[in-house]
Amino acid sequence: MTVGRDIAYSRWLLVITLCGALLRFWGVASQPLLADEVGAAFTAVNYMENGQIGPIMPHHPHLRDIVLFFVGTFAGYSPLSLRAFSLFSGILSIPLMAGIMRRLGSNHGTALLAALLLAMEQVHIVFSRQAIQETWTTFLFLLGVYLVLNYQKCGRKPHYLFLAGICFGAGTASKFHALFPLFACMLLCLWFSLRERVWMRAVFELVTLTVLPFTVYVLTFLPWFARGYGLADWVPMQRAILEMMVHHQGNPMDQIIDRQAWQWFLRPMVYGNFVMDGTTPHVTISWSNPLVWLLVIPATAFQAWHCLRERANPSSVVDRSVPLLLFGASYLPLATSSRPIWLLTSLAVIPFAFMILSRTLVEISESFTYGRRVLAVYLSAVVVVLLLAWPMAVGKGTHYGYLAPFVERYRSVMEVVPTDTGNER
């Protein structure tokens, strides 16, 4: 029976992953390059050939520059090749979500639901189709989390933690918010080791999850060091980058684009990109599905309440609290930031939010007679809303009458005040 369930689980996970891949790949090769994507390609060449930073996104790390340069060198700078890493990292994040949930003791249904929520998430779909580092960062820190959980659940074999350190380092070298789940995982490891009074293991975990990520991050600056700079130059540059990132305001005229992270789970949010495809405007809009996002805060409260109820069962509390820890560590710094945080950065948070939500939905549905039917109706509604809004994710919203007025509102503003300046990412 268990083998049969495992086979069914694997088949459903494959179906969900393939559906997610279809939503991300459909028409991506013909989608015109945004200004940010063109700028990212020029920045990659400039960085790798000259060791210079810019012209766009100077406050972000440089793994993107390295990857895009090698992709462009070997596969050309076509829309599909430039977006390849984003596409595959976005798709692979879907089964990775399920793997993390299984490591946290969730049943097959909960793991599949977490994967489905990410597969059907329009914000994730939109940025899986762009040659910037949003889905890269998400995939890399999710892989780091998965490896840390493997380390904890599989006899604390050191190679899992080594690989996790490399993944978190690569994530940080993509975008700095990968540091938040890294910090949460470090706390988790140290908590177990210190509680068990295994001091040397705690030292090993601390060193591995600091030195390895830092080393990977520094290595991405080799093209810059090759210009003749040294560590004496690198340290003040890092301070300057940090200050630029902390005080970054983007385009002060882009008020039409949602920029308050604390509102992500309180109301529907929108982020748009506009570019001319010849004489035709191409508007790509990412939109948070209210049927999913507005349930995150109640689900978080539900899981926190269960942690308090089950405190006599440490194993269950740990499995429940890990997504809460990851969600809080990733979301609170963004929600309390004084600078604008745009919707694309929500990809640093929503995987953990969806883990919490999937567990809550399954547990509630199992608590009353017709719960599974209600959950099936709810998921059907989520999929329908996604499919209705999906044309906006691929720049086809103006082709559908029910979406055209909504898209036109954003196009008209973005045409006057372009958001693809490379300054607000």
C-alpha positions in Angstrom: 0.0 0.0 0.0 2.8 2.4 0.9 4.6 1.7 -2.4 1.4 2.4 -4.3 0.9 5.7 -2.5 4.5 6.7 -3.2 4.0 5.9 -6.9 0.8 7.9 -7.0 2.5 10.7 -5.2 5.4 10.7 -7.7 3.0 10.7 -10.7 1.0 13.6 -9.3 4.1 15.6 -8.5 5.3 15.0 -12.1 1.9 16.2 -13.4 2.0 19.4 -11.3 5.6 20.1 -12.3 4.8 19.6 -16.0 1.8 22.0 -15.7 4.0 24.5 -14.0 6.6 24.1 -16.8 4.0 24.6 -19.5 2.8 27.8 -17.9 6.3 29.1 -17.8 7.6 28.0 -21.2 4.5 28.8 -23.3 5.6 31.5 -25.8 8.7 32.6 -23.8 11.0 32.5 -26.9 8.8 35.0 -28.7 8.3 37.3 -25.7 10.3 40.5 -26.4 13.2 41.2 -24.1 12.5 43.8 -21.4 14.9 46.7 -20.9 16.2 45.1 -17.7 17.0 41.9 -19.6 18.9 43.7 -22.3 20.7 45.7 -19.6 21.5 42.5 -17.7 23.1 41.0 -20.8 25.3 44.2 -21.4 26.1 44.3 -17.6 27.2 40.6 -17.8 29.6 41.2 -20.7 30.9 44.4 -19.1 31.6 42.6 -15.8 33.2 39.5 -17.2 35.3 41.1 -19.9 36.2 44.4 -18.1 35.6 43.7 -14.4 33.4 46.7 -14.3 30.0 46.9 -12.4 27.0 48.2 -14.3 25.3 49.8 -16.1 22.2 48.3 -14.4 21.5 47.0 -10.8 24.9 48.0 -9.3 23.7 47.2 -5.8 23.1 43.4 -6.6 25.7 40.6 -6.4 27.2 39.1 -9.6 26.3 35.5 -10.0 23.7 36.7 -12.6 26.5 38.4 -14.6 28.7 35.2 -14.6 25.8 32.9 -15.6 24.4 35.2 -18.3 27.9 35.7 -19.8 28.6 32.0 -20.2 25.1 31.3 -21.4 25.4 34.1 -24.0 28.9 32.9 -25.0 27.9 29.3 -25.6 24.2 29.6 -26.6 23.8 33.1 -27.8 22.0 36.1 -26.4 18.5 35.0 -27.6 15.4 35.5 -25.4 15.2 31.8 -24.7 18.8 31.3 -23.8 19.0 34.3 -21.5 15.9 33.1 -19.7 16.9 29.5 -19.5 18.4 29.5 -16.0 15.3 31.4 -14.7 13.0 28.9 -16.4 14.7 25.8 -15.1 15.2 27.2 -11.6 11.6 28.2 -11.4 10.4 24.8 -12.6 12.7 22.8 -10.3 11.5 24.9 -7.3 8.1 23.2 -7.7 9.1 19.6 -6.8 11.6 21.0 -4.3 8.7 22.5 -2.4 7.2 19.1 -2.1 10.5 17.6 -1.0 10.9 20.1 1.8 7.4 19.4 3.0 8.1 15.7 3.1 11.2 16.3 5.1 9.1 18.2 7.6 6.9 15.2 8.1 4.0 16.3 5.9 1.8 13.7 4.2 1.7 13.3 0.4 -1.3 15.6 0.0 0.2 18.5 1.9 3.5 18.2 -0.1 1.6 18.1 -3.4 -0.5 21.1 -2.4 2.6 23.2 -1.6 4.0 22.3 -5.0 0.7 23.2 -6.7 0.4 26.6 -5.0 3.9 27.5 -6.3 3.3 26.0 -9.7 0.1 28.1 -10.1 1.5 31.4 -8.7 1.5 34.1 -11.3 4.2 36.2 -9.7 6.5 33.2 -9.8 5.5 32.4 -13.4 6.2 36.0 -14.5 9.7 36.1 -13.1 10.5 32.6 -14.3 10.2 34.1 -17.7 12.7 36.9 -17.2 16.5 36.9 -17.4 17.0 38.3 -14.0 17.9 36.5 -10.7 14.6 36.4 -8.9 13.7 32.7 -9.4 17.4 31.8 -9.2 17.7 33.1 -5.7 14.5 31.3 -4.6 15.6 28.0 -6.0 19.1 28.2 -4.5 17.9 29.0 -0.9 15.1 26.4 -1.2 17.8 23.8 -2.1 19.9 25.0 0.8 16.9 24.6 3.2 16.2 21.1 1.8 19.9 20.1 2.3 19.9 21.4 5.9 16.8 19.4 6.6 18.4 16.3 5.1 21.4 17.0 7.3 19.1 17.1 10.4 17.0 14.1 9.4 19.6 11.8 7.9 22.2 11.3 10.6 23.8 14.8 10.3 26.1 13.7 7.5 28.5 16.6 6.9 28.3 16.6 3.1 24.7 17.8 3.3 25.7 20.9 5.3 28.7 21.5 2.9 26.3 21.5 -0.1 23.8 23.7 1.8 26.5 26.2 2.5 27.4 26.3 -1.2 23.8 26.8 -2.2 23.2 29.6 0.3 26.4 31.2 -0.9 25.2 31.0 -4.5 21.8 32.4 -3.5 23.4 35.3 -1.7 25.6 35.9 -4.7 22.3 36.3 -6.7 20.4 38.5 -4.2 21.1 39.3 -0.6 17.7 38.2 0.8 19.0 34.6 0.6 20.8 35.5 3.8 17.4 35.4 5.7 16.7 31.7 5.3 20.4 31.0 5.8 20.2 32.7 9.1 17.1 30.7 10.1 18.7 27.4 9.1 21.8 28.3 11.1 19.7 29.0 14.1 17.9 25.7 13.7 21.1 23.7 13.5 22.7 25.5 16.5 19.5 25.1 18.6 19.7 21.3 18.2 23.4 21.1 18.8 23.4 23.4 21.8 20.4 21.7 23.3 22.1 18.4 23.1 25.4 20.0 24.4 27.4 18.8 21.4 29.7 21.8 21.3 32.0 20.8 18.5 29.1 20.0 16.2 27.7 23.5 16.9 31.1 25.0 15.9 31.2 22.9 12.7 27.7 24.0 11.8 28.4 27.7 12.5 31.7 27.7 10.5 30.2 25.7 7.6 27.2 28.0 7.3 29.3 31.2 7.4 32.6 30.5 5.8 31.3 28.5 2.8 28.6 31.0 1.8 31.0 33.9 2.3 33.6 32.1 0.2 31.2 31.5 -2.7 30.1 35.1 -2.5 33.6 36.4 -2.7 34.5 34.2 -5.6 31.9 35.8 -7.7 34.0 39.0 -7.5 37.0 37.4 -9.3 36.5 39.4 -12.5 36.5 42.6 -10.4 39.7 41.5 -8.5 41.3 40.7 -11.9 41.4 44.4 -12.6 44.0 44.8 -9.9 41.8 45.5 -6.9 42.4 43.8 -3.5 40.6 43.2 -0.3 41.4 46.7 0.9 39.3 48.0 -2.0 36.6 45.2 -1.7 35.6 46.0 1.9 34.6 49.7 1.4 32.9 48.7 -1.9 30.7 46.2 0.1 29.8 49.0 2.5 28.9 51.2 -0.4 26.8 48.5 -2.0 25.0 47.8 1.3 24.3 51.5 1.8 22.9 51.7 -1.7 20.7 48.7 -1.2 19.4 49.9 2.2 18.5 53.4 0.9 17.5 52.3 -2.6 14.3 54.1 -3.7 14.0 53.2 -7.3 12.1 55.5 -9.6 10.3 58.0 -7.4 7.5 58.4 -10.0 6.5 54.7 -10.2 3.8 55.0 -7.6 1.4 52.9 -9.8 3.6 49.9 -8.9 2.9 48.3 -5.5 6.0 48.8 -3.2 4.9 48.1 0.3 5.9 44.6 1.5 3.8 44.7 4.6 0.7 44.8 2.4 1.5 41.6 0.4 -0.9 39.4 2.4 -3.5 42.0 3.1 -4.7 43.0 -0.3 -4.0 42.0 -4.0 -0.7 43.5 -5.3 0.5 44.2 -8.8 3.9 44.6 -10.5 4.1 45.5 -14.2 6.7 45.7 -17.0 6.2 47.6 -20.3 8.2 47.4 -23.5 7.4 48.1 -27.1 7.5 45.2 -29.5 8.0 47.1 -32.7 4.9 49.2 -32.8 2.9 47.0 -30.4 3.0 47.5 -26.6 3.9 44.4 -24.6 2.7 44.6 -21.0 3.6 41.9 -18.5 1.8 42.0 -15.2 2.3 39.9 -12.1 -0.6 39.8 -9.7 -1.0 38.1 -6.4 -3.9 35.7 -6.3 -6.1 36.9 -3.4 -7.6 33.4 -3.0 -4.2 32.3 -1.9 -2.3 35.3 -0.5 -5.0 36.6 1.8 -5.1 33.3 3.6 -1.4 33.4 4.6 -1.7 35.4 7.8 -4.7 33.4 9.2 -2.8 30.2 8.3 0.3 31.4 10.1 -1.7 32.2 13.2 -3.3 28.7 12.9 0.0 27.0 12.8 1.5 29.1 15.6 -1.6 28.2 17.8 -1.0 24.5 17.0 2.6 24.8 18.0 1.5 26.0 21.4 -1.1 23.2 21.7 1.4 20.5 20.8 4.4 21.7 22.8 4.4 18.4 24.7 5.3 16.7 21.3 8.7 18.2 20.4 9.0 16.4 17.1 5.6 17.8 15.8 6.4 21.3 17.1 9.7 21.3 15.2 8.2 20.2 12.0 5.5 22.9 12.3 7.8 25.6 13.5 10.4 25.4 10.8 8.2 27.0 8.0 7.1 29.6 10.6 10.7 30.4 11.4 11.7 30.6 7.7 8.6 32.7 6.9 9.2 35.1 9.8 13.0 35.4 9.1 12.4 36.1 5.4 9.3 38.3 5.6 9.7 40.6 8.7 12.9 42.3 7.5 11.2 43.2 4.2 7.8 44.1 5.8 9.5 46.5 8.2 11.9 48.0 5.7 11.8 51.8 5.3 12.7 51.6 1.6 10.3 50.4 -1.1 10.1 46.6 -1.6 8.5 45.6 -4.9 6.3 42.6 -5.5 9.0 40.7 -7.3 10.9 40.4 -4.0 8.0 38.4 -2.6 9.6 35.4 -4.2 11.9 35.4 -1.2 8.9 34.8 1.1 6.0 33.1 -0.7 7.5 29.6 -0.8 7.5 29.5 3.0 4.1 31.2 3.1 2.7 28.4 0.8 4.2 25.7 3.0 2.3 27.1 6.0 -0.9 27.5 4.0 -0.8 24.0 2.4 -0.5 22.4 5.8 -3.3 24.5 7.2 -5.6 23.8 4.4 -5.1 20.1 4.5 -5.5 19.9 8.3 -8.7 21.9 8.2 -10.1 19.9 5.4 -9.5 16.7 7.3 -11.3 18.0 10.4 -14.9 17.9 9.0 -16.9 15.5 6.9 -17.0 17.3 3.5 -13.6 19.0 4.0 -11.9 17.3 1.0 -14.7 18.4 -1.3 -14.5 21.9 -0.1 -10.7 21.9 -0.5 -11.2 20.5 -4.1 -13.6 23.4 -4.9 -11.2 25.9 -3.4 -8.3 24.6 -5.4 -10.4 24.6 -8.6 -11.2 28.3 -7.9 -7.5 29.0 -7.5 -6.6 27.4 -10.8 -9.5 29.1 -12.6 -8.4 32.5 -11.3 -4.8 31.8 -12.3 -5.8 30.7 -15.8 -8.0 33.8 -16.2 -5.2 36.1 -15.2 -2.4 34.1 -16.9 -2.5 36.0 -20.2 -1.2 39.1 -18.3 1.8 37.0 -17.1 2.9 36.4 -20.7 2.1 39.8 -22.1 -1.2 38.8 -23.8 -3.6 40.6 -21.5 -4.6 43.2 -24.2 -5.9 40.3 -26.4 -8.7 39.5 -23.9 -11.6 42.0 -23.4 -12.0 41.3 -19.7 -8.3 42.0 -19.0 -7.7 44.8 -21.5 -9.0 47.7 -19.4 -6.9 46.5 -16.4 -3.7 46.2 -18.5 -4.3 49.4 -20.3 -4.4 51.3 -17.0 -0.9 50.1 -16.2 0.4 50.4 -19.8 -0.6 54.1 -20.0 1.2 55.0 -16.9 4.3 52.9 -17.6 4.5 54.3 -21.1 5.0 57.8 -19.7 7.1 56.6 -16.7 9.0 53.5 -17.7 9.6 51.1 -14.8 12.2 49.0 -16.7 15.1 51.4 -15.9 17.1 48.8 -14.1 17.0 50.9 -11.0 14.1 49.5 -9.0 14.8 45.8 -9.1 
